[in-house]
Amino acid sequence: MINLIRLLTIVAILSCTTVPVGDNNPRITNNFNNIAPEIEVYLSEFNELTGLKSDNLTAGFGDLRLREGAIGVCFNFGKGKKEIEIDRWFWRGSSGISKKALVFHEAVHCLCGKGHSFHGKRYKEAKEEETPDTDDPKELEKKGYFPDKCALSIMHPKIQPDFCLKAHWNEYLKEMINSCAN
């Protein structure tokens, strides 16, 4: 049980990001030539749900937390070329729903051009974002959370715990599809 609590704590503090390649980012070319099959499974489902295509997108695994301090990143190389990189260690220790949520989250960054937002409002970045200290449902919603303190959006800067993903998956999908359509 203690290991499960540790894992949930680690997952809750990890984040993702979108990185435009340029002066501040030394990575100027993609690391992958295709989409890793383990990621392709979830990306295909994302494409079916949104009607989007992942042309000019590559995706794979790396030691992302060590380099970027994140578990998922969408690299934008310009001219439509984009790449999703997922931390291999996060992936190996994650449940299926966490993997799917992370791929969907990064796909929304790469294919829909969306940031960390909910209902058109921006979340604070991962290092600043903390679970709200209120139980008032109206205040929680204003800050981007359900009454159970799970994020309102799959685009929260931190991957949500499995219990949140399971409890709110349909809401996350609906919000994601609407976000990509706009």
GROMACS elastic network, one bead per residue, 0.5 to 0.9 nm:
[ bonds ]
;  ai    aj funct       b0    kb
    1     4     6  0.50745   500
    1     5     6  0.63319   500
    1     6     6  0.86732   500
    2     5     6  0.50689   500
    2     6     6  0.61746   500
    2     7     6  0.85998   500
    3     7     6  0.60699   500
    3     8     6  0.85672   500
    4     7     6  0.50480   500
    4     8     6  0.61409   500
    4     9     6  0.85113   500
    5     8     6  0.51289   500
    5     9     6  0.60807   500
    5    10     6  0.86017   500
    6     9     6  0.50477   500
    6    10     6  0.61481   500
    6    11     6  0.85711   500
    7    10     6  0.51129   500
    7    11     6  0.60840   500
    7    12     6  0.84844   500
    7    93     6  0.86078   500
    8    11     6  0.50585   500
    8    12     6  0.59841   500
    8    13     6  0.87030   500
    8   161     6  0.63817   500
    8   162     6  0.84280   500
    9    12     6  0.51019   500
    9    13     6  0.64329   500
    9    14     6  0.88613   500
    9   161     6  0.87127   500
   10    13     6  0.53913   500
   10    14     6  0.63843   500
   11    14     6  0.53247   500
   11    15     6  0.82718   500
   11    90     6  0.82027   500
   11    94     6  0.87692   500
   11   158     6  0.79508   500
   11   159     6  0.66868   500
   11   160     6  0.75503   500
   11   161     6  0.69222   500
   12    15     6  0.79999   500
   12   158     6  0.62207   500
   12   159     6  0.62441   500
   12   160     6  0.62364   500
   12   161     6  0.63870   500
   13   126     6  0.77411   500
   13   127     6  0.83087   500
   13   158     6  0.64862   500
   13   159     6  0.80661   500
   14    65     6  0.86549   500
   14    69     6  0.80143   500
   14    70     6  0.62389   500
   14    71     6  0.64069   500
   14   126     6  0.78160   500
   14   157     6  0.84509   500
   14   158     6  0.57654   500
   14   159     6  0.68117   500
   15    69     6  0.77326   500
   15    70     6  0.50170   500
   15    71     6  0.58503   500
   15    72     6  0.72348   500
   15   125     6  0.88422   500
   15   126     6  0.59853   500
   15   127     6  0.84404   500
   15   156     6  0.87196   500
   15   157     6  0.54783   500
   15   159     6  0.62905   500
   16    68     6  0.89892   500
   16    69     6  0.82103   500
   16    71     6  0.54253   500
   16    73     6  0.56844   500
   16    74     6  0.85371   500
   16   102     6  0.84044   500
   16   105     6  0.85854   500
   16   106     6  0.78696   500
   16   126     6  0.80276   500
   16   157     6  0.59998   500
   16   158     6  0.66562   500
   16   159     6  0.78221   500
   17    68     6  0.86691   500
   17    70     6  0.67171   500
   17    71     6  0.83482   500
   17    72     6  0.65138   500
   17    74     6  0.67636   500
   17    75     6  0.89355   500
   17   106     6  0.81469   500
   17   109     6  0.84301   500
   17   115     6  0.85146   500
   17   116     6  0.85191   500
   17   126     6  0.89738   500
   17   157     6  0.73753   500
   18    72     6  0.84074   500
   18    73     6  0.53262   500
   18    75     6  0.61842   500
   18    76     6  0.78107   500
   18   106     6  0.80317   500
   18   109     6  0.66662   500
   18   110     6  0.79817   500
   18   115     6  0.77753   500
   19    22     6  0.88667   500
   19    25     6  0.76677   500
   19    73     6  0.67295   500
   19    74     6  0.60802   500
   19    76     6  0.64925   500
   20    24     6  0.87198   500
   20    25     6  0.75526   500
   20    74     6  0.82062   500
   20    75     6  0.58927   500
   20    77     6  0.68078   500
   20    78     6  0.82373   500
   21    24     6  0.74263   500
   21    25     6  0.54199   500
   21    26     6  0.74349   500
   21    27     6  0.65521   500
   21    28     6  0.60538   500
   21    29     6  0.85683   500
   21    75     6  0.66117   500
   21    76     6  0.59970   500
   21    77     6  0.56388   500
   21    78     6  0.79901   500
   22    25     6  0.53341   500
   22    26     6  0.70843   500
   22    27     6  0.79433   500
   22    28     6  0.71707   500
   22    77     6  0.83610   500
   23    26     6  0.69718   500
   25    28     6  0.74975   500
   27    30     6  0.77267   500
   27    31     6  0.89522   500
   27    75     6  0.89102   500
   28    77     6  0.69343   500
   29    77     6  0.69953   500
   30    33     6  0.76736   500
   30    58     6  0.76778   500
   30    75     6  0.80420   500
   30    77     6  0.77705   500
   30    81     6  0.85623   500
   30    82     6  0.78069   500
   30    83     6  0.65044   500
   31    58     6  0.83748   500
   31    59     6  0.84775   500
   31    60     6  0.80588   500
   31    83     6  0.81925   500
   31    85     6  0.86466   500
   32    35     6  0.73759   500
   32    36     6  0.85096   500
   32    58     6  0.58948   500
   32    59     6  0.63060   500
   32    60     6  0.63194   500
   32    61     6  0.88248   500
   32    83     6  0.78207   500
   32    85     6  0.88481   500
   33    58     6  0.62576   500
   33    59     6  0.81198   500
   33    60     6  0.89784   500
   34    37     6  0.89948   500
   34    57     6  0.75805   500
   34    59     6  0.63905   500
   34    60     6  0.79007   500
   35    38     6  0.83837   500
   35    39     6  0.66897   500
   35    40     6  0.59267   500
   35    43     6  0.89731   500
   35    57     6  0.74897   500
   35    60     6  0.61274   500
   35    83     6  0.89240   500
   35    84     6  0.87441   500
   36    39     6  0.53944   500
   36    40     6  0.60313   500
   36    41     6  0.89534   500
   36    58     6  0.80550   500
   36    59     6  0.59716   500
   36    60     6  0.51899   500
   36    61     6  0.78998   500
   37    41     6  0.64388   500
   37    60     6  0.87557   500
   38    41     6  0.58632   500
   38    42     6  0.76016   500
   38    60     6  0.86735   500
   39    42     6  0.55730   500
   39    43     6  0.61455   500
   39    44     6  0.86232   500
   39    59     6  0.71158   500
   39    60     6  0.72411   500
   39    99     6  0.83567   500
   39   100     6  0.84062   500
   39   103     6  0.69543   500
   40    44     6  0.58100   500
   40    45     6  0.84608   500
   40    59     6  0.82134   500
   41    44     6  0.54885   500
   41    45     6  0.66598   500
   41    46     6  0.89673   500
   41   100     6  0.88708   500
   42    45     6  0.51353   500
   42    46     6  0.62615   500
   42    47     6  0.86930   500
   42    99     6  0.80666   500
   42   100     6  0.56852   500
   42   101     6  0.88060   500
   42   103     6  0.64984   500
   42   104     6  0.73555   500
   43    47     6  0.61327   500
   43    48     6  0.86247   500
   43    54     6  0.79915   500
   43   100     6  0.83133   500
   43   103     6  0.66050   500
   43   104     6  0.69958   500
   43   107     6  0.73790   500
   44    47     6  0.50335   500
   44    48     6  0.62288   500
   44    49     6  0.86764   500
   44    53     6  0.87207   500
   44    54     6  0.85423   500
   45    48     6  0.51027   500
   45    49     6  0.62306   500
   45    50     6  0.86642   500
   45   104     6  0.89057   500
   46    49     6  0.51779   500
   46    50     6  0.61275   500
   46    51     6  0.80877   500
   46    52     6  0.79364   500
   46   100     6  0.89409   500
   46   103     6  0.83825   500
   46   104     6  0.62508   500
   46   107     6  0.76796   500
   47    50     6  0.52690   500
   47    51     6  0.53046   500
   47    53     6  0.58527   500
   47    54     6  0.73011   500
   47   107     6  0.89803   500
   48    51     6  0.53024   500
   48    52     6  0.72710   500
   48    53     6  0.86470   500
   49    52     6  0.81076   500
   49   173     6  0.84381   500
   49   177     6  0.72063   500
   50    53     6  0.87014   500
   50   176     6  0.84314   500
   50   177     6  0.57007   500
   50   178     6  0.87775   500
   50   180     6  0.70713   500
   50   181     6  0.77059   500
   52   111     6  0.73966   500
   52   112     6  0.85667   500
   52   180     6  0.87372   500
   53   111     6  0.79546   500
   54    57     6  0.54236   500
   54    58     6  0.83045   500
   54   107     6  0.86003   500
   54   110     6  0.89703   500
   54   111     6  0.71107   500
   55    58     6  0.84660   500
   55    80     6  0.85987   500
   55    81     6  0.84366   500
   56    80     6  0.63880   500
   56    81     6  0.50309   500
   56    82     6  0.63802   500
   56    83     6  0.82570   500
   57    80     6  0.82630   500
   57    81     6  0.61122   500
   57    83     6  0.53137   500
   57    84     6  0.75241   500
   57   110     6  0.82454   500
   57   111     6  0.86684   500
   58    81     6  0.83004   500
   58    82     6  0.66202   500
   58    84     6  0.63642   500
   58    85     6  0.84926   500
   59    82     6  0.86500   500
   59    83     6  0.54032   500
   59    85     6  0.56481   500
   59    86     6  0.78390   500
   60    83     6  0.82043   500
   60    84     6  0.66028   500
   60    85     6  0.52366   500
   60    86     6  0.62963   500
   60    87     6  0.87185   500
   60    88     6  0.86174   500
   61    64     6  0.79802   500
   61    84     6  0.85067   500
   61    85     6  0.55035   500
   61    87     6  0.56630   500
   61    88     6  0.51036   500
   61    89     6  0.88817   500
   61    91     6  0.84263   500
   62    65     6  0.86257   500
   62    85     6  0.65019   500
   62    86     6  0.62089   500
   62    87     6  0.52430   500
   62    88     6  0.54847   500
   62    89     6  0.84766   500
   63    66     6  0.58053   500
   63    67     6  0.67737   500
   63    68     6  0.86961   500
   63    71     6  0.87523   500
   63    85     6  0.89977   500
   63    86     6  0.79731   500
   63    87     6  0.53014   500
   63    88     6  0.61189   500
   63    89     6  0.73856   500
   64    67     6  0.51592   500
   64    68     6  0.54999   500
   64    69     6  0.65906   500
   64    70     6  0.60971   500
   64    71     6  0.61162   500
   64    72     6  0.72165   500
   64    73     6  0.80887   500
   64    85     6  0.73155   500
   64    86     6  0.66048   500
   64    88     6  0.76336   500
   64    89     6  0.88617   500
   65    68     6  0.54312   500
   65    71     6  0.57820   500
   65    72     6  0.84628   500
   65    86     6  0.89952   500
   65    87     6  0.63030   500
   65    89     6  0.86827   500
   65    90     6  0.87656   500
   66    69     6  0.58620   500
   66    70     6  0.81122   500
   66    87     6  0.89214   500
   67    70     6  0.81197   500
   68    71     6  0.82677   500
   68    72     6  0.89611   500
   68    73     6  0.83127   500
   70    73     6  0.70222   500
   70    86     6  0.85216   500
   70    87     6  0.75747   500
   71    85     6  0.82377   500
   71    86     6  0.57341   500
   71    88     6  0.83777   500
   71    89     6  0.86678   500
   71    90     6  0.65391   500
   71    91     6  0.85442   500
   71   102     6  0.83675   500
   71   159     6  0.88564   500
   72    84     6  0.70930   500
   72    85     6  0.57246   500
   72    87     6  0.62338   500
   72   102     6  0.69753   500
   72   103     6  0.80889   500
   72   105     6  0.86391   500
   72   106     6  0.66808   500
   73    83     6  0.80281   500
   73    84     6  0.56704   500
   73    85     6  0.53696   500
   73    86     6  0.66318   500
   73    87     6  0.88263   500
   73   106     6  0.65229   500
   73   109     6  0.86098   500
   74    82     6  0.68601   500
   74    83     6  0.56233   500
   74    85     6  0.66078   500
   74   106     6  0.59001   500
   74   107     6  0.77439   500
   74   109     6  0.63736   500
   74   110     6  0.56660   500
   75    81     6  0.85306   500
   75    82     6  0.55215   500
   75    83     6  0.50391   500
   75    84     6  0.62878   500
   75    85     6  0.77749   500
   75   110     6  0.76250   500
   76    79     6  0.86682   500
   76    80     6  0.76513   500
   76    81     6  0.63021   500
   76    83     6  0.66456   500
   76    84     6  0.89933   500
   76   110     6  0.73285   500
   77    80     6  0.72780   500
   77    81     6  0.53258   500
   77    82     6  0.57385   500
   77    83     6  0.79994   500
   78    81     6  0.56362   500
   78    82     6  0.73780   500
   79    82     6  0.87048   500
   82   110     6  0.64922   500
   82   111     6  0.84960   500
   83   110     6  0.75213   500
   84   103     6  0.82426   500
   84   106     6  0.66161   500
   84   107     6  0.76614   500
   84   110     6  0.75614   500
   85    88     6  0.89183   500
   85   106     6  0.86946   500
   86    89     6  0.87688   500
   86    90     6  0.78361   500
   86    91     6  0.72773   500
   86   102     6  0.83340   500
   86   103     6  0.82675   500
   86   106     6  0.89834   500
   87    90     6  0.54393   500
   87    91     6  0.63268   500
   87    92     6  0.88425   500
   88    91     6  0.50839   500
   88    92     6  0.62149   500
   88    93     6  0.88413   500
   89    92     6  0.52018   500
   89    93     6  0.64633   500
   89    94     6  0.86786   500
   90    93     6  0.54473   500
   90    94     6  0.61044   500
   90    99     6  0.87871   500
   91    94     6  0.52744   500
   91    95     6  0.81981   500
   91    98     6  0.85372   500
   91    99     6  0.65519   500
   92    95     6  0.85924   500
   94    97     6  0.81350   500
   94    98     6  0.59908   500
   94    99     6  0.63759   500
   95    98     6  0.52761   500
   95    99     6  0.63197   500
   95   100     6  0.87128   500
   95   162     6  0.77715   500
   96    99     6  0.51274   500
   96   100     6  0.61706   500
   96   101     6  0.85860   500
   97   100     6  0.50479   500
   97   101     6  0.60348   500
   97   102     6  0.85651   500
   97   162     6  0.68332   500
   97   165     6  0.69950   500
   97   166     6  0.76668   500
   98   101     6  0.50579   500
   98   102     6  0.61303   500
   98   103     6  0.86378   500
   98   159     6  0.74797   500
   98   160     6  0.77933   500
   98   161     6  0.76585   500
   98   162     6  0.64456   500
   98   165     6  0.75437   500
   99   102     6  0.52192   500
   99   103     6  0.62374   500
   99   104     6  0.85535   500
  100   103     6  0.52171   500
  100   104     6  0.60226   500
  100   105     6  0.84075   500
  101   104     6  0.51112   500
  101   105     6  0.59208   500
  101   106     6  0.85936   500
  101   154     6  0.69739   500
  101   159     6  0.75030   500
  101   160     6  0.84122   500
  101   165     6  0.76641   500
  101   169     6  0.89777   500
  102   106     6  0.61654   500
  102   107     6  0.84492   500
  102   154     6  0.85058   500
  102   159     6  0.68578   500
  103   106     6  0.52227   500
  103   107     6  0.59835   500
  103   108     6  0.85928   500
  104   108     6  0.61790   500
  104   109     6  0.87369   500
  104   154     6  0.79877   500
  104   176     6  0.85180   500
  105   108     6  0.52462   500
  105   109     6  0.65964   500
  105   110     6  0.89012   500
  105   154     6  0.61462   500
  105   155     6  0.58487   500
  105   156     6  0.86055   500
  105   159     6  0.86821   500
  105   176     6  0.85557   500
  106   109     6  0.50097   500
  106   110     6  0.61639   500
  106   111     6  0.83706   500
  106   155     6  0.86658   500
  107   111     6  0.54447   500
  107   112     6  0.72170   500
  107   113     6  0.87619   500
  108   111     6  0.54633   500
  108   113     6  0.64435   500
  108   114     6  0.59855   500
  108   115     6  0.80894   500
  108   155     6  0.79134   500
  108   176     6  0.74331   500
  108   179     6  0.83364   500
  108   180     6  0.69015   500
  109   112     6  0.58120   500
  109   115     6  0.61167   500
  109   116     6  0.85016   500
  109   155     6  0.85593   500
  110   113     6  0.56264   500
  110   114     6  0.77754   500
  111   114     6  0.82614   500
  111   180     6  0.80884   500
  112   179     6  0.77636   500
  112   180     6  0.51106   500
  112   181     6  0.80854   500
  112   182     6  0.86137   500
  113   180     6  0.81216   500
  114   117     6  0.76333   500
  114   155     6  0.82875   500
  114   179     6  0.76625   500
  114   180     6  0.77194   500
  115   122     6  0.76749   500
  115   123     6  0.88593   500
  115   155     6  0.70526   500
  115   156     6  0.88889   500
  115   157     6  0.87747   500
  116   121     6  0.85704   500
  116   122     6  0.59318   500
  116   123     6  0.56883   500
  116   124     6  0.79239   500
  116   125     6  0.76505   500
  116   153     6  0.86141   500
  116   154     6  0.86629   500
  116   156     6  0.54190   500
  116   157     6  0.56810   500
  117   120     6  0.61089   500
  117   121     6  0.52937   500
  117   123     6  0.52695   500
  117   124     6  0.87211   500
  117   144     6  0.83881   500
  117   153     6  0.72083   500
  117   154     6  0.87741   500
  117   155     6  0.57895   500
  117   156     6  0.64816   500
  117   157     6  0.84153   500
  118   121     6  0.52442   500
  118   122     6  0.63493   500
  118   123     6  0.71259   500
  118   144     6  0.62290   500
  118   151     6  0.86540   500
  118   152     6  0.64745   500
  118   153     6  0.54439   500
  118   154     6  0.83933   500
  118   155     6  0.69727   500
  118   156     6  0.75581   500
  118   175     6  0.81439   500
  118   179     6  0.88812   500
  119   122     6  0.84271   500
  119   144     6  0.83011   500
  119   152     6  0.84841   500
  119   153     6  0.81038   500
  119   175     6  0.78171   500
  119   179     6  0.81590   500
  120   179     6  0.85485   500
  121   143     6  0.89088   500
  121   144     6  0.82062   500
  122   125     6  0.87572   500
  122   144     6  0.87572   500
  122   156     6  0.89362   500
  123   126     6  0.84106   500
  123   129     6  0.73318   500
  123   143     6  0.77638   500
  123   144     6  0.72964   500
  123   155     6  0.85938   500
  123   156     6  0.65799   500
  123   157     6  0.72495   500
  124   127     6  0.80773   500
  124   128     6  0.58990   500
  124   129     6  0.52525   500
  124   130     6  0.87659   500
  124   156     6  0.87776   500
  124   157     6  0.78269   500
  125   128     6  0.54746   500
  125   129     6  0.58471   500
  125   156     6  0.86785   500
  125   157     6  0.61417   500
  125   158     6  0.87468   500
  126   129     6  0.50451   500
  126   130     6  0.79431   500
  126   156     6  0.82498   500
  126   157     6  0.51233   500
  126   158     6  0.60585   500
  127   130     6  0.80887   500
  127   157     6  0.89173   500
  129   132     6  0.86368   500
  129   157     6  0.79298   500
  129   158     6  0.84303   500
  130   133     6  0.85096   500
  131   134     6  0.88983   500
  131   145     6  0.86563   500
  131   149     6  0.68515   500
  131   150     6  0.84688   500
  131   151     6  0.89292   500
  132   135     6  0.80998   500
  132   139     6  0.87987   500
  132   140     6  0.68960   500
  132   143     6  0.76442   500
  132   145     6  0.81736   500
  132   149     6  0.72112   500
  133   140     6  0.88776   500
  134   137     6  0.82099   500
  134   139     6  0.71771   500
  134   140     6  0.68981   500
  135   138     6  0.88105   500
  135   139     6  0.78005   500
  135   140     6  0.70346   500
  135   147     6  0.69982   500
  135   148     6  0.84429   500
  135   149     6  0.82759   500
  136   139     6  0.53493   500
  136   140     6  0.61264   500
  136   141     6  0.86903   500
  136   147     6  0.75419   500
  137   141     6  0.61073   500
  137   142     6  0.86219   500
  137   145     6  0.83429   500
  137   146     6  0.71614   500
  137   147     6  0.51358   500
  137   148     6  0.87764   500
  138   141     6  0.51855   500
  138   142     6  0.62673   500
  138   143     6  0.87576   500
  138   147     6  0.84577   500
  139   142     6  0.50915   500
  139   143     6  0.63551   500
  139   144     6  0.87154   500
  139   145     6  0.85739   500
  140   143     6  0.51651   500
  140   144     6  0.62363   500
  140   146     6  0.63698   500
  140   147     6  0.64347   500
  140   148     6  0.89962   500
  140   149     6  0.71586   500
  141   146     6  0.60300   500
  141   147     6  0.75497   500
  141   151     6  0.89736   500
  141   152     6  0.75945   500
  142   145     6  0.74624   500
  143   151     6  0.89456   500
  144   149     6  0.88314   500
  144   150     6  0.86204   500
  144   151     6  0.59083   500
  144   152     6  0.52655   500
  144   153     6  0.74653   500
  144   156     6  0.84697   500
  145   148     6  0.76652   500
  145   149     6  0.52874   500
  145   150     6  0.54783   500
  145   153     6  0.80953   500
  146   149     6  0.52015   500
  146   150     6  0.54056   500
  146   151     6  0.61507   500
  146   152     6  0.57757   500
  146   168     6  0.89766   500
  147   150     6  0.74234   500
  148   151     6  0.88125   500
  148   164     6  0.84299   500
  149   152     6  0.86854   500
  149   164     6  0.86395   500
  150   153     6  0.87245   500
  150   160     6  0.70771   500
  150   161     6  0.82569   500
  150   163     6  0.87669   500
  150   164     6  0.55341   500
  150   165     6  0.83731   500
  150   167     6  0.89217   500
  150   168     6  0.82173   500
  151   154     6  0.72943   500
  151   155     6  0.85345   500
  151   156     6  0.63642   500
  151   160     6  0.71795   500
  151   164     6  0.78039   500
  151   168     6  0.89337   500
  152   155     6  0.84839   500
  152   156     6  0.77790   500
  152   168     6  0.82358   500
  152   171     6  0.78509   500
  152   172     6  0.72271   500
  152   175     6  0.85422   500
  153   156     6  0.57357   500
  153   171     6  0.78848   500
  153   172     6  0.55639   500
  153   173     6  0.87827   500
  153   175     6  0.67217   500
  153   176     6  0.75272   500
  154   157     6  0.85356   500
  154   158     6  0.89331   500
  154   159     6  0.77405   500
  154   160     6  0.78718   500
  154   165     6  0.84376   500
  154   169     6  0.86534   500
  154   171     6  0.89625   500
  154   172     6  0.54306   500
  154   173     6  0.78996   500
  154   175     6  0.79741   500
  154   176     6  0.70028   500
  155   158     6  0.81325   500
  155   159     6  0.84256   500
  155   172     6  0.86832   500
  155   176     6  0.79890   500
  156   159     6  0.69298   500
  156   160     6  0.78852   500
  160   163     6  0.80917   500
  160   164     6  0.60711   500
  160   165     6  0.63468   500
  161   164     6  0.54691   500
  161   165     6  0.64470   500
  161   166     6  0.88194   500
  162   166     6  0.60264   500
  162   167     6  0.84025   500
  163   166     6  0.52246   500
  163   167     6  0.60026   500
  163   168     6  0.85335   500
  164   167     6  0.50682   500
  164   168     6  0.59186   500
  164   169     6  0.77850   500
  165   168     6  0.54584   500
  165   169     6  0.52038   500
  165   170     6  0.89657   500
  165   172     6  0.80043   500
  166   169     6  0.54243   500
  166   170     6  0.85945   500
  167   170     6  0.82384   500
  167   171     6  0.89019   500
  168   171     6  0.52809   500
  168   172     6  0.61380   500
  168   173     6  0.87113   500
  169   172     6  0.50012   500
  169   173     6  0.61663   500
  169   174     6  0.86368   500
  170   173     6  0.51358   500
  170   174     6  0.61820   500
  170   175     6  0.85806   500
  171   174     6  0.51579   500
  171   175     6  0.60725   500
  171   176     6  0.84198   500
  172   175     6  0.52216   500
  172   176     6  0.59574   500
  172   177     6  0.85411   500
  173   176     6  0.50235   500
  173   177     6  0.60318   500
  173   178     6  0.84913   500
  174   177     6  0.52609   500
  174   178     6  0.61588   500
  174   179     6  0.84866   500
  175   178     6  0.51702   500
  175   179     6  0.59787   500
  175   180     6  0.86368   500
  176   180     6  0.61870   500
  176   181     6  0.85985   500
  177   180     6  0.52011   500
  177   181     6  0.61882   500
  177   182     6  0.88694   500
  178   181     6  0.50982   500
  178   182     6  0.64967   500
  179   182     6  0.54831   500
